Structures are given as structure tokens and as C-alpha cells.
Amino acid sequence: MMKNNVDYVEMGHRVRQLRNNLKLTQEQLAEAVNVSISFIGHIERGEKQCSLDTVCRLAVYLETTVDYLAMGRINQCNQQSCPLYTDLKGLLISYGDR
């Protein structure tokens, strides 16, 4: 049976693992996605929920998908398999600069 609810503790574990894999500090990630350092800590501990906009920004900077962050599902769309990936990443990054 498919799990339909977001487990925010598990999502936080995935965020922390991906951040560590990329050798990013909480401060670097917070700055990249335009949230506070403490909010990143809350997300990683599953203590707070974040907006879809923030989840999208996290996915871009952590080089993953929203589906993986939120639900733990592996999506085959990545830089190598989806030609629009780079364009989408560029748009989301430039959107963050507004």
C-alpha cells in the first residue's frame, strides 16, 4: 500500500543526509533557500513543516526531487535523464534571487 502522508521526521532525515553528502552547512543551505539557520534545523528534526516553495528550493539545492524529499520516492528525473532539468534548476535559482 502506498504511503500518502508526509513523514516530516523522515523528510528531515533526508534533507540532513543530502546536505551532508554535498558537504553543506546548515548556514549555507539556509542562505541558498532563503530561510533562517534555525528553520533548517527545525526541518531536519521534523519539528516544523515548510511551504511547497521552500521544499522546491531545497530539492534544487540538494540536487534531488520534491518527491524524494517529501515521500522518499526515487524519481528517475535528474540532470542526465531529463533535458529540462538544467533549465528548471536555473529558473528556480534565479527565482530565488528576487
C-alpha positions as CSV (number, residue, x, y, z in Angstrom):
1,M,0.0,0.0,0.0
2,M,1.3,3.5,-0.9
3,K,2.0,5.8,1.9
4,N,0.1,9.1,1.4
5,N,1.2,11.3,4.2
6,V,4.4,13.2,4.5
7,D,6.5,12.0,7.5
8,Y,8.3,15.2,8.4
9,V,10.8,13.4,10.6
10,E,11.8,11.2,7.7
11,M,11.8,14.2,5.4
12,G,14.2,16.0,7.8
13,H,16.5,13.0,7.8
14,R,16.6,13.0,4.0
15,V,17.3,16.8,4.0
16,R,20.2,16.3,6.5
17,Q,21.7,13.4,4.7
18,L,21.6,15.1,1.3
19,R,23.0,18.3,2.9
20,N,25.9,16.3,4.5
21,N,26.5,14.4,1.2
22,L,27.0,17.8,-0.5
23,K,29.2,19.0,2.4
24,L,26.9,22.0,3.0
25,T,26.5,23.6,6.4
26,Q,23.0,24.4,7.7
27,E,24.0,28.1,7.3
28,Q,24.9,27.6,3.6
29,L,21.7,25.7,2.9
30,A,19.6,28.3,4.8
31,E,21.2,31.1,2.8
32,A,20.6,29.2,-0.5
33,V,16.9,28.6,0.1
34,N,16.3,32.0,1.9
35,V,15.3,30.7,5.3
36,S,16.9,31.0,8.7
37,I,19.5,28.6,10.0
38,S,17.2,27.7,12.9
39,F,14.4,26.8,10.4
40,I,16.8,24.4,8.6
41,G,17.4,22.8,12.0
42,H,13.7,22.5,12.7
43,I,13.1,21.0,9.2
44,E,15.9,18.5,9.8
45,R,14.5,17.4,13.1
46,G,10.9,17.2,11.7
47,E,9.7,19.9,14.1
48,K,8.3,22.3,11.5
49,Q,6.6,22.0,8.1
50,C,7.7,24.1,5.3
51,S,6.0,25.6,2.3
52,L,5.9,24.0,-1.1
53,D,8.1,26.9,-2.3
54,T,10.7,26.0,0.3
55,V,10.6,22.3,-0.5
56,C,11.1,23.1,-4.2
57,R,14.1,25.3,-3.3
58,L,15.5,22.6,-1.0
59,A,15.1,20.0,-3.8
60,V,17.0,22.2,-6.3
61,Y,19.9,23.0,-4.0
62,L,20.1,19.4,-2.7
63,E,20.1,18.1,-6.2
64,T,17.1,15.9,-5.7
65,T,13.3,15.9,-6.3
66,V,10.4,17.2,-4.3
67,D,9.0,13.7,-4.5
68,Y,12.1,12.2,-2.8
69,L,12.3,14.9,-0.1
70,A,8.6,14.6,0.8
71,M,7.9,11.0,0.3
72,G,11.2,9.2,-0.1
73,R,10.4,8.1,-3.6
74,I,13.2,7.8,-6.1
75,N,12.3,9.6,-9.2
76,Q,14.3,8.9,-12.4
77,C,14.3,12.6,-13.5
78,N,17.7,14.0,-13.0
79,Q,20.3,16.0,-14.9
80,Q,21.3,13.1,-17.1
81,S,17.8,11.8,-17.9
82,C,15.7,15.0,-18.3
83,P,16.9,17.6,-20.7
84,L,14.8,20.3,-19.0
85,Y,16.4,19.7,-15.6
86,T,19.1,22.3,-16.1
87,D,16.6,24.9,-17.3
88,L,14.3,24.2,-14.4
89,K,17.2,24.5,-11.9
90,G,18.3,27.8,-13.5
91,L,14.8,29.2,-13.3
92,L,14.4,28.2,-9.6
93,I,17.8,29.6,-8.7
94,S,17.0,32.9,-10.5
95,Y,13.6,33.0,-8.8
96,G,15.3,32.8,-5.5
97,D,17.3,36.0,-6.3
98,R,14.1,38.1,-6.5
